[in-house]
Amino acid sequence: MSASEEGISRLLTRMDARWQELQNSIEGLTDDQLAEPGTMDEWSVRDMLAHITTWEEQALEHLPTIIAGGRPPKYVTYGGIDAFNAIMTEKKRDLSIHEVKRQMADTHRRLVDFVRNAPTEHFSTDTRARRRLRWDTYGHYALHAKAIREWRNETNA
């Protein structure tokens, strides 16, 4: 196995480990618990899962641009990242929990396939594409898994 292939393998292992931590953080929660606001500020767990999917969708949309040497558009066009998050949260607010989970699983599967099939040099070392991937995925999963675990500890959910 080449150094690039080893780098991709480590990356995919890290992504999977953080993904599993996120999945473990929601394990056993009822639909009512998933919909209960206040997990992270006013967001419910369902809102956080939809939010994570939004950022994986952003990765899928913008990683090809980054790999091609371009720069994705800035979030200032939305009023900043917080405004973008608010817009996307509102856009997905009426999705059922089943649909949020379905979209989340489908988007994650597509993203892992994208990384697995991308030229290895873009993800095997600290590149712009890998940093974007970290921000949009495994770094993000850990943040929200921690918030869910803390909420569960506080509410005994």
Secondary structure by P-SEA (a helix, b strand, c coil): ccaaaaaaaaaaaaaaaaaaaaaaaaccccccccccccccccccaaaaaaaaaaaaaaaaacaaaaaaccccccccccccaaaaaaaaaaaaccccaaaaaaaaaaaaaaaaaaaaaccccccccccaaaaaaaaacaaaaaaaaaaaaaaaaaacc
